[in-house]
Amino acid sequence: MSLITWTADKFATNVSAHDAEHKDIFAKVNALGDAVGSGDRGSVGKALDTLISTVAEHFASEEANFAKYGYPETPSHKAEHDKLVAACLDLQKKFHAGEAEVTGETADFVVGWLTNHIPNIDKKYGPFLNDKGVA
């Protein structure tokens, strides 16, 4: 079952590498939703770990471009990334310690974060990076 679908109208930043990364994140969110739906805790843990790793790599990729090209909104954008990473790492630690579960609400939180962050925050860097020749 698809929890989130990437569409160019809603999510394209017009930075091809980051758009491809976003599509991959969406696939990983959907895989997490499927794992949660299966009720298999091992599958949930694997999907959670994969999603968090993919998100961390994506954030590093965006932030590398921000640093390379002097994106002026880097501090506030990175702060948003840092908050999500902290929450994810806390959940991951608690999940693997048996102190928390990943539920449909968890997946809904991630979907909500993405559907807010990409159109309202990430799309702002598209024109800036495009002006620098990043496509």
C-alpha positions in Angstrom: 0.0 0.0 0.0 1.3 3.4 -1.0 1.4 5.9 1.8 3.0 8.7 -0.3 3.5 9.2 -4.0 6.0 11.5 -5.6 4.6 13.9 -8.2 6.6 16.5 -10.0 3.9 19.2 -9.4 4.0 18.8 -5.7 7.6 17.7 -4.9 10.0 18.5 -7.7 12.9 20.8 -6.7 14.3 20.6 -10.2 17.6 19.4 -8.8 17.7 16.0 -10.3 19.9 14.3 -7.7 17.7 15.5 -4.9 14.5 14.7 -6.7 15.8 11.1 -7.2 16.7 10.9 -3.5 13.2 12.1 -2.5 11.7 9.4 -4.7 13.9 6.8 -3.0 12.8 8.1 0.4 9.2 7.8 -0.6 9.7 4.2 -1.7 11.4 3.5 1.7 8.5 5.2 3.6 6.0 3.0 1.6 8.2 -0.1 2.5 8.0 0.9 6.2 4.3 1.2 5.9 4.1 -2.3 4.3 6.3 -3.7 7.1 4.2 -2.2 9.8 1.1 -3.6 8.1 2.6 -7.1 8.0 3.1 -7.1 11.8 6.6 -8.6 11.4 8.8 -6.8 13.9 12.0 -7.9 12.1 10.7 -6.5 8.8 9.7 -3.2 10.6 13.2 -2.9 12.1 14.9 -3.5 8.8 12.6 -1.0 7.0 13.1 1.6 9.7 16.9 1.3 9.6 16.9 1.5 5.8 14.7 4.6 5.8 16.8 6.4 8.5 20.0 5.6 6.6 18.5 6.8 3.3 17.2 10.0 4.9 20.6 10.7 6.6 22.4 10.2 3.3 20.0 12.5 1.5 20.3 15.3 4.1 24.1 15.0 3.8 23.8 15.3 0.0 21.6 18.4 0.2 23.8 20.0 2.8 26.9 19.4 0.7 25.3 21.3 -2.1 24.3 24.1 0.2 27.9 24.4 1.5 29.4 24.2 -2.0 27.2 26.9 -3.4 26.6 29.1 -0.3 22.9 28.6 0.0 21.8 31.4 2.3 19.0 29.4 4.1 21.4 26.6 5.2 21.2 27.2 8.9 17.4 27.1 9.2 17.2 24.2 6.6 19.8 22.2 8.5 18.0 22.8 11.8 14.9 21.2 10.3 17.0 18.2 9.2 18.7 17.9 12.6 15.3 17.9 14.4 14.0 15.0 12.3 17.2 13.0 12.5 17.2 13.4 16.3 13.6 12.1 16.5 14.3 9.2 14.1 17.5 8.2 15.9 15.7 8.2 19.3 12.9 6.1 17.9 15.4 3.7 16.3 17.3 3.3 19.5 14.1 2.7 21.5 12.7 0.3 18.9 15.8 -1.9 18.9 15.9 -1.8 22.7 12.2 -3.0 22.8 11.1 0.2 24.4 9.0 1.5 21.5 7.1 0.2 18.5 6.8 1.6 15.0 3.1 2.0 14.2 1.0 3.5 11.4 1.1 6.7 13.3 4.9 6.7 13.0 4.6 6.3 9.2 1.9 9.1 9.1 4.3 11.4 11.0 7.0 10.8 8.4 4.6 11.3 5.5 3.3 14.5 7.1 6.9 15.8 7.6 7.8 15.1 4.0 4.6 16.6 2.5 5.3 19.8 4.5 9.1 19.9 4.2 9.6 19.3 0.5 7.0 21.7 -0.9 7.6 24.4 1.7 11.3 24.2 2.5 13.1 22.1 -0.2 11.5 23.7 -3.2 13.1 27.0 -2.1 16.6 25.7 -2.9 15.7 24.6 -6.4 15.9 28.0 -8.1 19.0 28.9 -6.1 20.9 25.8 -7.1 19.6 25.9 -10.7 21.1 29.5 -10.9 24.4 28.0 -9.9 24.2 25.4 -12.7 23.0 22.5 -10.6 20.2 20.7 -12.5 
